[in-house]
């Protein structure tokens, strides 16, 4: 059985959940891990070694904000000397020019810099902090230090009509890739879903813009687009299939098949402090749970597409269907697709800027009466202790 | 700039480099990777900003002298175009 398991290709290293941003679509779990639980430099270094010998090619340093780790330069050096390609996925907020130079000297291969929009006001609103101007400074440093650069824009109802401006911003930078990733509805994004979902019209227009820009920029900037799967006909092959290509290590050392796997009730995760990476990959119950096809229900079980999309996303099935083994409800063949259609109908009928209030400890203040009613009540992600 | 200009000199774009894992040669790129074998490795190793496309074609035609020369050239241009689309190459004139 274990001999048929493929190697993971990428290690998603969630180095910390600490972050100076409070993005309303953050993919971190609602229960953030505190600094005191974070893995040590030595533990991470061992994980990188084990990952490389397991066949992993790339490490994606993410968080939270990975630069919040004071040992970030050592971690880059450790991953690179283990033989991994090192991607740093960052907001750029804690960066300065000397830190960037140190990261490059340590072997950093590529920076993915997140932007919340092309305009300062909206970017600051979405990230819940003043962040945009610093990101523009980072673009200049990255250009001078000739590091490979991807600009990442998370796309949603409020900024999907600004794609051209985002492309223009990228063209002033040294980026060779732009990633337009529509929000996926887990974690904080699930809580803010009604406010974040684009309308059908917005989506159609955005796809036209993307196609045009992909053609215009071919060979110069690679433009990638992740569709919002609520509007898709078939589900995404989430993480390339459960336990097939990716392994995520949370700040505490828990090994997960994906970012959102915490939402699935009853799954227990092994920790890299107690077990080797290969043992976890090949034998842990969490990674075995949805590997292969034995767990599938109809219509997935007999579907021609089951080897392409693996039944879609298990976490989404859990969130929307209440059953992690169900067909992903975004699939047009899923018994529960009407539930997704009802969510979309509400978004497409309602005056889009008026969001339902969401109760919670981090709710933004209601806007004063003289402000236009365009600013929704966001549930902001806090910074863990 | 396209791969079809035989006098241009391709080199790997920023963030793209050759590496090795378990005796397998890999072209590492931002957030993706390509396994290289035989001809693809021969091509990528020559994307160093020094070889022109024409030189890469000539050298591979010698290595693969049993194959039809025209076919070798077409395959190389096709592969360079693919790498360019991946944004793995810069071309120097």
Boltz contact constraints between the chains, C-beta under 6 A:
constraints:
  - contact:
      token1: [A, 57]
      token2: [B, 21]
      max_distance: 6.0
  - contact:
      token1: [A, 57]
      token2: [B, 33]
      max_distance: 6.0
  - contact:
      token1: [A, 85]
      token2: [B, 28]
      max_distance: 6.0
  - contact:
      token1: [A, 87]
      token2: [B, 31]
      max_distance: 6.0
  - contact:
      token1: [A, 109]
      token2: [B, 15]
      max_distance: 6.0
  - contact:
      token1: [A, 110]
      token2: [B, 15]
      max_distance: 6.0
  - contact:
      token1: [A, 110]
      token2: [B, 30]
      max_distance: 6.0
  - contact:
      token1: [A, 146]
      token2: [B, 14]
      max_distance: 6.0
  - contact:
      token1: [A, 148]
      token2: [B, 14]
      max_distance: 6.0
  - contact:
      token1: [A, 148]
      token2: [B, 15]
      max_distance: 6.0
  - contact:
      token1: [A, 148]
      token2: [B, 30]
      max_distance: 6.0
  - contact:
      token1: [A, 150]
      token2: [B, 30]
      max_distance: 6.0
  - contact:
      token1: [A, 176]
      token2: [B, 13]
      max_distance: 6.0
  - contact:
      token1: [A, 176]
      token2: [B, 87]
      max_distance: 6.0
  - contact:
      token1: [A, 177]
      token2: [B, 30]
      max_distance: 6.0
  - contact:
      token1: [A, 219]
      token2: [B, 84]
      max_distance: 6.0
  - contact:
      token1: [A, 222]
      token2: [B, 87]
      max_distance: 6.0
